[in-house]
Amino acid sequence: MYKLYVIPGSHACRSAMLMLEHKGVPHRRVDILTLLHPFVTRLHGFDAGGQTRSAGGRRTFGLRLGDRLGTVPALAANGDRISTNYGIARFLDERHPEAPLFPADPAQRRAVEEAERWANETLQMAARRIPGTAAVRDPATFCRSAGDGRLGYLLYKRELTRRLVIPRILGRVFVAGPNREREVLAELPAILDRIDAWIEAGVLCGPELNVADFMVAPSLALILYRPDVLPLFEGRPALELVDRLLPEPSKVDSSV
């Protein structure tokens, strides 16, 4: 059985979880405490997958440390150690070809890989910073609501720990201070327009889900932990995508 190392509530980690579920691959989830994950993954034989991240145009110390040591999601597959969703997706399609993550048609695959790349490089960071500015501005309110949602609790189960730690991570590592709030919120309509266009073109949210769907939906789910952005989502195909893959817990409960 494979082991998938994750941080609770991480949108990047949920992408890997969705891919493994899509494949039907037996695996065990191993939760790691955030801030310790670069060291823990390195101790288990993982690297950072060669990524080089920035936030708000800056390569903060926290980003540089993670990119040097190790990252999550991290998949232990017998003797193999695979880091990042990019590597995990390709490993899974090679070893477990059923329920493919990439279209067989070359042109369709290129379109899906473009959406996957953008989701990994641009959307994933925006999804940290958009709710992050709200967390830094009003830690008590945001971290109270972050105890439950489409991704479960965010990072820490205890509300007090979330309130003390999450704003510092988002503010210092991901450059999500209150002075950046207008800047990051201004990016959201264009982000949603791009996702809607891909859905209309059949790249996302088609009859057969693909790797880009699993990359995009968790980032949208994280953004929606900030309730004041919901009006920007309403009526959009992008909201239908996240509802399809990661419905609100209340909707899941009511359907049981």
Residue pairs with C-beta under 8 A, 6 or more apart in sequence:
1 26
1 27
1 28
2 20
2 25
2 26
2 27
2 28
2 75
2 76
2 77
2 78
3 27
3 28
3 29
3 30
3 75
3 76
4 13
4 16
4 17
4 20
4 27
4 28
4 29
4 30
4 73
4 74
4 75
4 76
5 30
5 32
5 37
5 40
5 41
5 44
5 46
5 72
5 73
5 74
5 75
5 76
6 13
6 14
6 16
6 17
6 29
6 30
6 31
6 32
6 72
6 73
7 13
7 31
7 32
7 33
7 34
7 37
7 72
7 155
8 31
8 152
8 153
8 154
8 155
8 156
8 157
9 146
9 151
9 152
9 153
9 154
9 155
10 34
10 72
10 73
10 151
10 155
11 124
11 127
11 128
11 151
11 218
11 219
11 221
11 222
12 72
12 73
12 85
12 124
12 218
13 72
13 73
14 151
14 218
14 221
14 246
15 73
15 85
15 214
15 215
15 218
16 73
16 75
16 85
16 88
17 29
17 73
18 214
18 217
18 218
18 245
19 85
19 88
19 89
19 92
19 101
19 211
19 214
20 27
20 92
22 99
22 101
22 209
22 214
23 92
23 96
23 98
23 99
23 101
24 98
24 99
25 92
25 96
27 75
32 40
32 41
32 72
33 40
34 155
34 156
34 165
34 169
35 165
35 169
37 66
37 70
37 71
37 72
38 48
38 65
38 66
38 68
38 69
38 70
38 71
39 69
39 70
40 70
41 69
41 70
41 71
41 72
41 74
41 83
42 69
42 70
44 74
44 76
44 81
45 76
45 81
46 70
46 71
46 74
46 81
46 83
47 69
47 70
47 81
47 83
48 66
48 67
48 68
48 69
48 70
48 71
48 83
48 84
49 71
49 83
49 84
49 86
49 87
51 67
51 71
51 84
52 59
52 67
53 59
53 63
53 66
53 67
53 125
54 63
54 125
55 63
55 125
55 128
55 129
55 173
55 174
55 175
55 176
56 129
56 174
56 175
56 176
56 180
56 183
57 175
58 175
60 172
60 173
60 174
60 175
61 173
62 169
62 172
62 173
63 173
63 174
70 83
71 83
71 84
73 83
73 84
73 85
73 88
74 81
74 82
74 83
75 81
75 82
75 83
75 88
75 91
77 91
77 95
80 91
82 88
82 91
85 120
85 211
85 214
85 215
86 116
86 120
89 101
89 102
89 116
89 211
92 101
93 100
93 101
93 102
100 208
100 210
101 210
101 211
101 214
102 109
102 112
102 113
102 210
102 211
103 109
103 112
103 208
103 210
108 203
111 198
111 201
111 203
112 203
112 210
112 211
112 212
113 212
115 198
115 203
115 204
115 212
115 215
115 216
116 211
116 212
116 215
118 194
119 212
119 215
119 216
119 219
120 215
122 191
123 191
123 215
123 216
123 219
124 215
124 219
125 174
126 184
126 187
126 188
126 191
126 219
126 223
127 218
127 219
127 220
127 222
127 223
128 170
128 174
128 176
128 222
129 170
129 174
129 175
129 176
129 180
129 184
130 184
130 185
130 187
130 188
130 223
130 226
130 229
131 142
131 170
131 222
131 223
131 225
131 226
132 170
132 171
132 174
132 176
132 184
133 170
133 176
133 177
133 178
133 180
133 181
133 184
133 185
134 142
134 181
134 226
134 228
135 142
135 143
135 146
135 166
135 167
135 170
135 176
136 167
136 170
136 171
136 176
136 177
136 178
137 178
137 181
139 163
139 164
139 166
139 167
140 163
142 166
142 167
142 225
142 226
143 159
143 162
143 163
143 166
143 167
144 159
144 163
145 225
145 227
146 153
146 154
146 162
146 166
146 225
147 153
147 154
147 157
147 159
147 162
148 249
149 221
149 224
149 225
149 248
149 249
150 221
150 224
150 225
150 242
150 246
150 247
150 248
150 249
151 218
151 221
151 222
151 225
151 246
153 162
154 162
154 166
154 222
154 225
155 162
155 165
155 166
155 169
156 162
156 165
156 166
170 176
171 177
176 184
185 229
188 223
188 229
188 232
189 232
192 232
192 233
192 236
192 238
195 204
195 216
195 220
195 237
195 238
195 241
196 236
196 237
196 238
198 204
198 212
199 205
199 237
199 238
199 240
199 241
200 237
203 212
204 210
204 212
204 213
204 216
204 241
205 213
205 237
205 240
205 241
205 244
209 245
213 241
213 245
214 245
216 241
217 241
217 242
217 244
217 245
217 246
218 245
218 246
220 233
220 238
220 239
220 241
220 242
221 242
221 246
223 229
224 230
224 233
224 242
233 239
243 251
